[in-house]
Amino acid sequence: MKTLVYSIHGFDKPVIEKLAQGKHELMFTELPLNENTAHLAKGFEAVALFTSDKANAEILDVLGNNGVKFIALRSVGYDHVDLAKAKQLNIKVANVPAYSPYAIAEHSVALLMALNRKIILAQKLMRQNDFRLDKLVGFDLHNKTIGVVGTGKIGSAFVRIMHGFGCEILAYDIEQDHELIEQCKVQYTSLETLCKNSDVISVNCPLNQDTKYMFNKTTFSQMKNGVVFINTARGGIVNTQDLLDALNQGIVATAGLDVYEYEKPIFFYDHSNTQIEDELFEKMRSHPNVLITGHQAFLTHEALEGIAATTIKNIVEWSINGKSINDIN
């Protein structure tokens, strides 16, 4: 069975090629899947997609007409795929349900620490031979209250790290993790209570119809003045304009973001010789109290190997059995 791998990059191609060797025939394209590239899948029974790809109803129709019967996602999240349409077309979709949650949890901590201890500003001042400390005062994380939204594999890994710092943990999730309650003294509460009482808020939940714009003007207004806001989950969980307003009002003191709601045409590509036509993004990345990374939280050797291994396994299982253990539709 031939598989077309969309949105391949220098960081993941060698790993996928190595693990697929002798198991499966793969073809690669650096282009993302969208309305202009869906025709490239003609003659392929399967495609492998990344988070930057787009698989809405219109595009799935093209894939189905071209003979695609299986979509292997190289991600946990599947908000970029219209699952109902895929099911209607009898196109199976499988994801990577887990791959080193520590990668993303640790990146969340890295953003938090860089913001709190003013690492970027300190480096800038150092290069200017300005060794004054006046602008570099942070705070102890010990005894601070950390609000964690979503305590799945990634969220629970983040909780355990924060517990190691000696923090008090508030959590919001539709399901409670009793192991976290017992081992890390986590208190599950409402989102409003979490917002009102947290010194730091970390977003670790999936994007779906229930979490779309979960953080908006209302939720930001419920937060403590001076809260630190971290999002390494999905950009669409946060209304970016409302976050920008909260930053300008001083409600959010600093924000560490690895995702952005309109990131698809921006992240993962070299725009060094082009103008980015996104005024909101420009405002966010130029804000002195915002630190943005380009959806790199997952980017560790362990995570890349886990993603590649599960993706290849899903494809091989589907080619043999017509289904994989990680099918989601």
C-alpha positions as CSV (number, residue, x, y, z in Angstrom):
1,M,0.0,0.0,0.0
2,K,1.4,3.4,-1.0
3,T,1.1,6.3,1.5
4,L,1.7,10.0,0.8
5,V,3.1,11.9,3.7
6,Y,2.1,15.5,3.7
7,S,3.9,18.3,5.5
8,I,7.2,16.5,5.9
9,H,10.0,18.4,7.5
10,G,13.7,18.0,8.1
11,F,13.2,17.2,11.7
12,D,10.8,14.2,11.2
13,K,11.6,12.7,7.7
14,P,14.7,10.8,8.8
15,V,13.0,9.3,11.7
16,I,9.9,8.2,9.7
17,E,12.1,6.8,6.9
18,K,14.2,4.8,9.3
19,L,11.2,3.2,11.0
20,A,9.3,2.6,7.8
21,Q,12.2,0.8,6.0
22,G,11.1,-2.6,4.9
23,K,7.7,-2.2,6.3
24,H,5.9,0.3,4.1
25,E,6.2,2.4,0.9
26,L,6.1,6.1,1.6
27,M,6.2,9.1,-0.7
28,F,6.9,12.5,0.8
29,T,5.9,16.1,0.1
30,E,6.8,19.2,2.0
31,L,3.5,20.8,0.9
32,P,0.6,20.8,3.4
33,L,-2.7,19.2,2.6
34,N,-5.2,21.8,1.5
35,E,-7.5,22.7,-1.3
36,N,-4.6,23.2,-3.7
37,T,-2.7,20.0,-2.9
38,A,-5.4,17.3,-2.3
39,H,-5.0,16.2,-5.9
40,L,-1.5,15.0,-5.1
41,A,-3.0,12.0,-3.2
42,K,-4.4,10.5,-6.4
43,G,-3.1,6.9,-6.6
44,F,-2.4,6.6,-2.9
45,E,-4.5,4.5,-0.6
46,A,-3.4,6.4,2.5
47,V,-2.1,9.7,3.6
48,A,-0.2,10.7,6.7
49,L,-1.0,14.2,8.0
50,F,0.5,16.7,10.4
51,T,-1.1,19.4,12.5
52,S,-0.5,22.0,9.8
53,D,-2.6,20.0,7.3
54,K,-6.3,20.7,6.6
55,A,-8.8,17.9,6.1
56,N,-12.2,19.5,6.0
57,A,-15.3,18.1,4.2
58,E,-14.3,19.5,0.8
59,I,-10.8,18.2,0.9
60,L,-11.9,14.8,2.2
61,D,-14.2,14.6,-0.8
62,V,-11.2,15.0,-3.1
63,L,-9.2,12.5,-1.1
64,G,-12.0,10.0,-1.3
65,N,-12.5,10.5,-5.0
66,N,-8.7,9.9,-5.5
67,G,-8.9,6.5,-3.7
68,V,-7.7,7.4,-0.2
69,K,-9.1,5.1,2.3
70,F,-7.0,5.7,5.4
71,I,-5.6,8.8,7.2
72,A,-2.7,8.3,9.6
73,L,-2.4,11.4,11.8
74,R,1.1,12.3,13.2
75,S,-0.5,13.9,16.2
76,V,-2.7,13.3,19.2
77,G,-5.1,16.0,18.3
78,Y,-7.5,15.6,15.4
79,D,-9.3,18.9,15.3
80,H,-8.0,19.5,11.8
81,V,-10.0,16.6,10.4
82,D,-13.7,16.4,9.8
83,L,-14.3,13.0,11.4
84,A,-18.0,12.9,10.5
85,K,-17.3,13.5,6.8
86,A,-14.5,10.9,6.9
87,K,-16.8,8.3,8.4
88,Q,-19.4,9.2,5.7
89,L,-16.8,8.5,3.0
90,N,-15.7,5.3,4.8
91,I,-12.2,6.8,5.3
92,K,-10.7,5.5,8.5
93,V,-8.7,7.9,10.6
94,A,-6.1,6.9,13.3
95,N,-4.1,9.2,15.6
96,V,-1.1,8.9,17.8
97,P,-2.8,8.8,21.2
98,A,0.4,9.1,23.3
99,Y,4.1,10.0,22.6
100,S,6.2,11.3,25.4
101,P,3.8,13.7,27.2
102,Y,6.9,14.9,29.1
103,A,8.1,16.8,26.0
104,I,5.2,19.2,26.0
105,A,4.9,19.4,29.8
106,E,8.6,20.3,30.1
107,H,8.2,22.9,27.4
108,S,5.4,24.5,29.3
109,V,7.7,24.7,32.3
110,A,10.4,26.1,30.1
111,L,8.1,28.9,29.0
112,L,7.0,29.6,32.5
113,M,10.5,29.8,33.9
114,A,11.8,31.9,31.0
115,L,9.0,34.4,31.5
116,N,9.2,34.4,35.3
117,R,13.0,34.8,35.5
118,K,13.2,37.2,32.5
119,I,15.7,35.0,30.7
120,I,15.2,36.6,27.3
121,L,15.5,40.1,28.6
122,A,18.5,39.1,30.7
123,Q,20.3,37.7,27.7
124,K,19.5,40.9,25.7
125,L,20.9,43.1,28.5
126,M,23.9,40.9,28.9
127,R,24.8,41.4,25.2
128,Q,24.4,45.2,25.7
129,N,26.9,45.1,28.6
130,D,24.1,46.2,30.9
131,F,24.5,44.2,34.1
132,R,21.9,45.9,36.2
133,L,19.2,43.6,37.7
134,D,16.4,46.2,38.2
135,K,14.2,44.8,35.4
136,L,14.8,41.1,36.1
137,V,12.9,40.4,39.4
138,G,10.9,37.2,39.3
139,F,9.0,35.3,42.0
140,D,9.4,31.9,43.8
141,L,7.2,29.2,42.3
142,H,7.3,27.5,45.7
143,N,3.9,27.8,47.4
144,K,2.3,29.5,44.4
145,T,-1.1,28.2,43.1
146,I,-0.9,26.6,39.6
147,G,-4.1,26.1,37.7
148,V,-4.0,23.2,35.2
149,V,-6.7,23.0,32.6
150,G,-6.8,19.4,31.4
151,T,-5.1,16.6,33.3
152,G,-4.7,14.0,30.7
153,K,-1.2,12.5,30.0
154,I,0.4,15.9,29.3
155,G,-1.5,17.8,32.0
156,S,-0.7,15.2,34.6
157,A,3.0,15.3,33.7
158,F,2.9,19.1,34.1
159,V,1.2,18.7,37.5
160,R,3.9,16.3,38.8
161,I,6.6,18.8,37.8
162,M,4.8,21.7,39.5
163,H,4.2,19.5,42.6
164,G,8.0,19.0,42.6
165,F,8.4,22.8,42.8
166,G,6.3,22.8,45.9
167,C,3.2,24.4,44.3
168,E,-0.4,24.1,45.2
169,I,-2.3,22.6,42.3
170,L,-5.9,23.4,41.1
171,A,-7.2,21.5,38.2
172,Y,-10.2,21.6,35.8
173,D,-11.2,18.6,33.8
174,I,-14.3,16.6,32.9
175,E,-12.7,13.5,34.5
176,Q,-10.7,13.6,37.8
177,D,-7.4,11.8,38.1
178,H,-7.6,10.2,41.6
179,E,-3.9,9.3,41.5
180,L,-3.0,13.0,41.1
181,I,-5.3,13.8,44.0
182,E,-3.6,11.3,46.2
183,Q,0.0,11.8,45.1
184,C,0.1,15.6,44.3
185,K,-2.8,16.9,46.5
186,V,-4.5,18.2,43.4
187,Q,-7.8,20.0,44.0
188,Y,-10.4,19.7,41.2
189,T,-12.6,22.7,40.9
190,S,-14.6,24.8,38.5
191,L,-12.9,26.8,35.7
192,E,-14.1,30.0,37.3
193,T,-12.6,29.1,40.7
194,L,-9.4,28.0,39.1
195,C,-9.1,31.4,37.3
196,K,-9.8,33.4,40.4
197,N,-7.2,31.7,42.5
198,S,-4.3,30.7,40.3
199,D,-1.0,32.6,40.0
200,V,-0.2,30.6,36.9
201,I,-2.6,28.9,34.4
202,S,-1.5,26.2,32.0
203,V,-3.7,25.0,29.2
204,N,-3.3,21.3,28.4
205,C,-6.6,20.2,27.0
206,P,-7.6,19.2,23.4
207,L,-9.5,21.6,21.1
208,N,-13.1,20.6,20.4
209,Q,-16.5,22.2,20.3
210,D,-16.5,22.4,24.1
211,T,-13.1,24.0,24.5
212,K,-13.1,26.4,21.5
213,Y,-12.4,29.9,22.9
214,M,-12.6,28.5,26.5
215,F,-10.4,31.4,27.4
216,N,-12.1,34.6,26.3
217,K,-13.0,38.0,27.7
218,T,-15.2,36.5,30.4
219,T,-12.6,34.0,31.7
220,F,-9.8,36.5,31.5
221,S,-11.8,38.9,33.6
222,Q,-12.1,36.3,36.3
223,M,-8.4,35.9,36.7
224,K,-6.1,37.4,39.3
225,N,-4.3,40.6,38.1
226,G,-0.8,39.6,37.2
227,V,-1.5,35.9,36.3
228,V,1.0,34.0,34.1
229,F,-0.8,32.3,31.2
230,I,0.8,29.3,29.4
231,N,-0.7,27.5,26.4
232,T,1.0,24.6,24.7
233,A,-2.2,22.8,23.7
234,R,-4.1,24.4,20.7
235,G,-4.4,28.0,19.6
236,G,-8.2,27.8,19.1
237,I,-8.8,27.2,22.8
238,V,-7.8,30.9,23.4
239,N,-9.4,34.0,21.8
240,T,-6.2,35.7,20.9
241,Q,-7.7,39.2,20.8
242,D,-9.1,38.8,24.2
243,L,-5.8,37.6,25.5
244,L,-4.1,40.6,24.0
245,D,-6.6,42.9,25.7
246,A,-6.0,41.1,29.0
247,L,-2.3,41.6,28.6
248,N,-2.7,45.3,27.9
249,Q,-5.0,45.6,30.9
250,G,-2.5,44.0,33.2
251,I,-4.8,41.0,34.1
252,V,-2.3,38.7,32.4
253,A,1.2,39.7,33.3
254,T,3.0,37.5,30.9
255,A,2.0,34.8,28.4
256,G,4.0,31.9,27.1
257,L,2.5,30.5,23.9
258,D,3.6,27.5,21.7
259,V,0.4,27.7,19.6
260,Y,-1.7,30.4,17.9
261,E,-5.2,30.1,16.6
262,Y,-4.3,31.2,13.1
263,E,-0.9,29.5,13.0
264,K,-1.4,27.2,10.0
265,P,0.0,29.5,7.3
266,I,2.8,30.7,9.6
267,F,4.3,28.0,11.7
268,F,6.7,25.3,10.3
269,Y,7.7,27.5,7.3
270,D,10.5,29.9,6.4
271,H,9.0,33.4,6.0
272,S,12.3,35.2,6.3
273,N,11.9,36.7,2.8
274,T,8.2,37.3,3.0
275,Q,5.8,39.6,4.9
276,I,3.5,38.0,7.4
277,E,0.1,39.4,6.7
278,D,-1.4,38.8,10.2
279,E,-1.7,42.0,12.3
280,L,-2.9,40.1,15.4
281,F,0.1,37.8,15.3
282,E,2.5,40.7,14.8
283,K,0.9,42.4,17.9
284,M,1.3,39.3,20.0
285,R,4.9,38.5,19.1
286,S,6.0,42.1,19.5
287,H,4.4,42.4,22.9
288,P,7.1,42.8,25.6
289,N,5.3,40.4,27.9
290,V,4.7,37.6,25.5
291,L,7.0,34.7,24.6
292,I,6.0,32.7,21.5
293,T,7.5,29.5,20.2
294,G,6.4,28.0,16.9
295,H,4.6,24.8,18.0
296,Q,7.8,23.1,19.0
297,A,6.7,21.8,22.4
298,F,6.6,18.2,21.1
299,L,10.0,18.5,19.4
300,T,12.3,16.0,21.3
301,H,14.0,12.9,20.0
302,E,11.8,10.7,22.1
303,A,8.6,12.3,20.9
304,L,9.6,12.2,17.3
305,E,10.4,8.5,17.5
306,G,7.2,7.8,19.3
307,I,5.1,9.6,16.7
308,A,6.9,7.9,13.8
309,A,6.6,4.4,15.3
310,T,2.9,4.7,16.1
311,T,2.2,6.3,12.7
312,I,3.9,3.4,10.8
313,K,2.3,0.9,13.1
314,N,-1.2,2.3,12.3
315,I,-0.5,2.2,8.5
316,V,0.8,-1.3,8.6
317,E,-2.1,-2.6,10.7
318,W,-4.6,-1.0,8.4
319,S,-2.9,-2.4,5.3
320,I,-3.2,-5.9,6.8
321,N,-6.4,-5.8,8.7
322,G,-8.4,-2.9,7.3
323,K,-8.2,-1.2,10.7
324,S,-5.7,-0.1,13.3
325,I,-5.8,-0.2,17.1
326,N,-5.8,3.7,17.1
327,D,-8.7,4.3,14.8
328,I,-10.8,7.2,16.0
329,N,-13.8,7.0,13.7
